[in-house]
Amino acid sequence: MFSCSGNNLQVPLIAYSVGERGLISQLLSQKFGGFFVYESLAGNPIPGLPSLDNIQEAYKLEHVKADTKVFGLISKPISHSKGPILHNPPFRHINYNGIYVPMFVDDLKEFFNTYPCPDFSGFMYVTC
């Protein structure tokens, strides 16, 4: 879904993935040309989709743009991570154009072969 060489799409595309593996597609959609994300509403959870409250509290996706730098946790599983709550508010407080996201990764070598672009600025790798 994502391309480090720029937006190669010739037609508008709406795509999303769900669950821990798909969370990155929700969080970085706007960075790579998407114009909205799917979320579940409070009291009406949808399995595999982040809640609107969580997205607003932890990520403030309205600030994510094409030039936003990405930092994150690489792990399997990732649902336990409190990193977004700890790192994203300070980014916003100092007006830094960055986002911290959890990334579910099975194969570290394959991940870095797929995402070698400069938009990914820093990672923390945790094995469980």
C-alpha positions in Angstrom: 0.0 0.0 0.0 2.8 2.4 0.8 5.5 3.6 -1.6 8.6 5.4 -0.6 9.1 6.8 -4.1 6.1 9.0 -3.9 2.5 8.6 -4.9 2.4 6.3 -7.9 -1.3 5.9 -8.0 -3.1 7.0 -11.2 -6.6 6.7 -9.7 -7.9 7.5 -6.2 -7.7 4.5 -3.9 -9.3 3.7 -0.5 -7.7 0.7 1.2 -7.4 -0.4 4.8 -6.3 -3.3 6.8 -7.5 -4.4 10.2 -6.0 -5.9 13.3 -2.5 -5.5 14.7 -1.0 -6.0 11.2 -3.2 -3.4 9.6 -3.0 -0.7 12.3 -0.1 1.0 10.4 -2.3 1.3 7.3 -4.8 3.2 9.4 -2.3 5.5 11.1 -0.2 6.4 8.1 -2.9 6.5 5.5 -2.8 10.3 5.2 0.9 10.4 5.0 0.8 8.2 1.9 -2.1 9.9 0.1 -5.1 8.5 1.9 -7.8 11.0 2.8 -9.6 9.2 5.7 -9.3 6.3 8.1 -11.8 3.8 9.4 -12.4 3.8 13.1 -14.9 2.3 15.5 -17.0 4.5 17.7 -17.3 4.3 21.5 -19.9 1.7 22.6 -19.8 0.1 19.1 -16.4 -1.5 18.7 -15.5 -3.1 15.4 -13.0 -6.0 15.8 -9.6 -5.1 14.4 -10.3 -1.3 14.0 -8.9 1.3 16.4 -11.4 3.4 18.3 -12.0 7.0 17.4 -11.1 7.9 21.0 -7.8 6.1 20.8 -6.9 7.7 17.5 -7.7 11.2 18.7 -6.0 10.7 22.1 -2.8 8.9 21.0 -2.2 10.0 17.4 -3.9 13.3 16.4 -4.0 12.0 12.8 -5.2 15.4 11.5 -1.6 16.6 11.9 -0.1 13.7 9.7 1.0 15.0 6.3 3.2 13.6 3.5 6.4 15.1 5.2 5.6 13.7 8.7 8.5 11.6 10.0 7.7 8.1 11.4 9.1 6.6 14.5 7.8 3.4 16.1 7.9 0.2 17.9 8.7 -2.9 15.9 7.4 -6.0 17.7 5.1 -9.0 17.7 2.6 -8.5 19.4 2.2 -4.7 19.6 -1.2 -4.2 21.2 0.4 -3.8 24.6 2.5 -0.8 23.6 2.0 2.5 25.5 4.6 4.2 23.2 2.1 6.3 21.2 0.7 7.8 24.4 4.2 8.5 25.7 5.9 9.8 22.5 3.2 11.6 20.4 2.2 14.3 22.9 5.8 15.6 23.3 6.1 15.6 19.5 3.0 17.8 19.3 4.1 19.9 22.3 7.3 21.0 20.6 5.7 21.2 17.2 7.8 18.4 15.8 6.3 16.9 12.6 6.5 13.3 13.7 4.4 10.4 14.7 5.2 7.3 16.8 3.3 4.2 15.7 3.3 0.5 16.7 4.3 -1.8 13.8 3.5 -5.5 13.9 6.5 -7.2 12.3 7.0 -11.0 11.8 10.2 -10.8 9.8 12.6 -7.9 10.6 14.8 -8.4 7.4 11.7 -8.3 5.2 10.3 -5.3 7.0 13.5 -3.2 6.3 13.7 -4.4 2.7 10.1 -3.2 2.2 10.3 0.1 4.1 13.9 1.5 3.6 12.7 5.0 2.9 13.8 8.2 4.7 10.2 8.8 6.0 10.9 6.1 8.6 13.2 8.0 11.0 13.6 5.7 14.0 12.6 2.3 15.4 12.6 0.5 18.7 12.7 -3.3 18.3 11.3 -5.4 21.1 11.1 -9.1 21.2 8.5 -10.8 23.3 
